[in-house]
């Protein structure tokens, strides 16, 4: 079992990394493999809705998004993490996720998703909601914790002092591990939920 972790922070070994490392400790104990890919410092452009991915099977812009796609397909769970900028996620991460989810056609049903957000003070809930929407449009169960998945810190290393935040990360990783294992057992016995043909209904005709 494997969890792919996308770190949207541009700061190497910053507070977002502290939060994710706390989760990785638990995943290791639970016997779940993890891979962290930090994309916040990379040059990732946004989606231009060209539709080429529908014919090529991958994004027309050959960058980290196409590198992440097979890792995401293989993974049983996905964690996306971001610092908060103006009550929103890092724009690089949003560009990456827009293209990653849109350009990949593999079934994401029952892959477990979790978002982690980091801020000095405010904007955490709005960013948390923003990131969870990628999961809920894709048939992915969302892992929860004892509180919204957030941790506080401004200067490098300050997140270490947020004891409740660190605990929230550990509980999140335990709950996510349980979900991943439970879904694996359920798939063995019952398979995946029945699929219906998509019925697109546009509001402008």
Residue pairs with C-beta under 8 A, 6 or more apart in sequence:
1 31
1 32
1 33
1 76
1 77
1 180
1 181
1 184
2 32
2 33
2 34
2 35
2 74
2 75
2 76
2 77
3 27
3 32
3 33
3 34
3 35
3 75
3 76
3 77
3 78
3 79
3 176
3 180
4 34
4 35
4 37
4 68
4 71
4 72
4 74
4 75
4 77
4 78
4 79
5 20
5 23
5 24
5 34
5 35
5 36
5 37
5 78
5 79
5 80
5 81
6 36
6 37
6 39
6 68
6 78
6 79
6 80
6 81
6 93
6 96
6 97
7 16
7 17
7 20
7 36
7 37
7 38
7 39
7 40
7 81
8 16
8 39
8 40
8 80
8 81
8 82
8 83
8 89
8 90
8 92
8 93
8 96
9 15
9 16
9 17
9 38
9 40
9 81
9 82
9 83
9 90
9 118
10 40
10 41
10 90
10 92
11 17
11 40
11 83
11 156
12 38
12 41
13 156
14 83
14 156
15 83
15 118
15 151
15 153
15 154
15 156
15 157
15 158
15 159
16 40
16 81
16 82
16 83
16 116
16 118
17 38
18 151
18 153
18 157
18 159
18 160
18 166
19 81
19 116
19 118
19 151
19 159
19 165
19 166
19 169
20 36
20 79
20 81
20 116
20 169
22 166
22 169
22 170
22 173
23 34
23 79
23 116
23 169
23 170
23 172
23 173
23 176
24 34
24 36
24 173
25 170
25 173
26 170
26 173
26 174
26 177
27 33
27 34
27 173
27 176
27 177
28 34
30 173
30 174
30 177
30 181
32 76
32 77
32 177
32 180
35 71
37 64
37 67
37 68
37 71
39 64
39 68
39 92
39 93
39 96
40 82
40 83
40 90
40 92
40 93
41 92
42 63
42 64
42 92
43 63
44 63
44 64
44 65
44 92
44 95
44 96
44 99
45 61
45 63
45 95
46 94
46 95
46 98
46 99
47 95
47 98
47 99
47 102
50 60
52 59
52 60
53 59
53 60
53 102
53 103
53 104
54 105
57 105
58 66
58 69
58 103
59 65
59 66
59 69
59 99
59 103
61 99
64 96
65 96
65 99
65 100
65 103
66 103
68 96
68 100
69 100
69 103
69 104
72 78
72 100
72 104
72 111
73 104
73 106
75 111
76 111
76 112
76 180
76 183
76 184
77 111
77 112
77 113
77 114
77 143
77 176
77 179
77 180
78 111
78 112
78 113
78 114
78 135
78 140
79 113
79 114
79 115
79 116
79 176
80 93
80 97
80 113
80 114
80 115
80 116
80 131
80 134
81 115
81 116
81 117
81 118
82 89
82 90
82 93
82 115
82 116
82 117
82 118
82 127
82 131
83 90
83 117
83 118
83 119
84 117
84 118
84 119
84 120
84 122
84 123
84 124
84 127
85 91
85 123
86 123
87 122
87 123
87 126
87 127
88 94
88 123
88 126
88 127
88 130
89 117
89 127
89 130
89 131
94 130
97 131
97 134
101 108
101 134
101 137
101 138
107 139
107 192
108 138
108 139
108 140
109 138
109 139
109 140
109 192
109 193
109 195
110 139
110 140
110 141
110 183
110 187
110 192
110 193
111 138
111 140
112 140
112 141
112 142
112 143
112 176
112 179
112 180
112 183
113 132
113 134
113 135
113 138
113 140
113 141
113 142
113 143
114 142
114 143
114 149
114 172
114 176
115 127
115 128
115 131
115 132
115 135
115 149
116 149
116 150
116 151
116 169
116 172
117 124
117 127
117 128
117 131
117 148
117 149
117 150
117 151
118 150
118 151
118 152
118 153
118 159
119 127
119 150
119 152
120 152
120 153
120 154
121 152
124 148
124 150
125 148
125 150
128 148
128 149
128 150
132 142
134 140
135 141
135 142
136 142
139 193
141 179
141 183
143 172
143 175
143 176
143 179
144 172
144 175
145 168
145 169
145 171
145 172
145 175
146 167
146 168
146 171
147 164
147 168
148 168
149 168
149 169
149 172
150 165
150 168
151 159
151 162
151 165
151 166
151 168
151 169
152 158
152 159
152 162
152 165
153 159
153 160
153 161
153 162
159 165
159 166
160 166
